[in-house]
């Protein structure tokens, strides 16, 4: 090999040795919610997220690294299933707001396909509003620091308080009672009374003239 090629290859090889192995890429391939979003405050919620691990080094995942997972769901129960070439491999469970997966469970040679299915069963906090982080996954390095660019967050909207039903109040109309107006009488004597009075006057006059 000529010195010209050696002068190019040697610095390039040294550069590769100085560059630390890159972190694996965690890609979200599917997520499902039961019941469907929006989340209901105080209600039960299940989240199932499926991830694919894309290696960027000599193994699918750095053995000294780990995955940290967090949720804002209350009383969360975790089930983490690692898949190897589309078959179930390691499985672990956890309780609480956080769960961890050791890099040993994810580290294989790059000729394998590694995935992960995370299922969380929890309760939406009663005071939740706006948007809730149901699952946050981040890769931690050997020192426990978050690997830049490795954070994946799944958030869902929370349903607002239901508006009270508005009942239309229809006023009840009271119909006036139908009354028959009484006939009005013109002022003066009624017919029977006038006749009686006339006979009385005639009798008085007859008696008066008879005595004379």
PyMOL commands that set and color helices and strands:
alter all, ss='L'
color gray80, all
select helices_A, chain A and resi 3-18+103-105+191-211
alter helices_A, ss='H'
color red, helices_A
select strands_A, chain A and resi 25-34+44-54+66-70+74-84+87-95+98-102+114-123+131-140+152-157
alter strands_A, ss='S'
color yellow, strands_A
deselect
rebuild
show_as cartoon
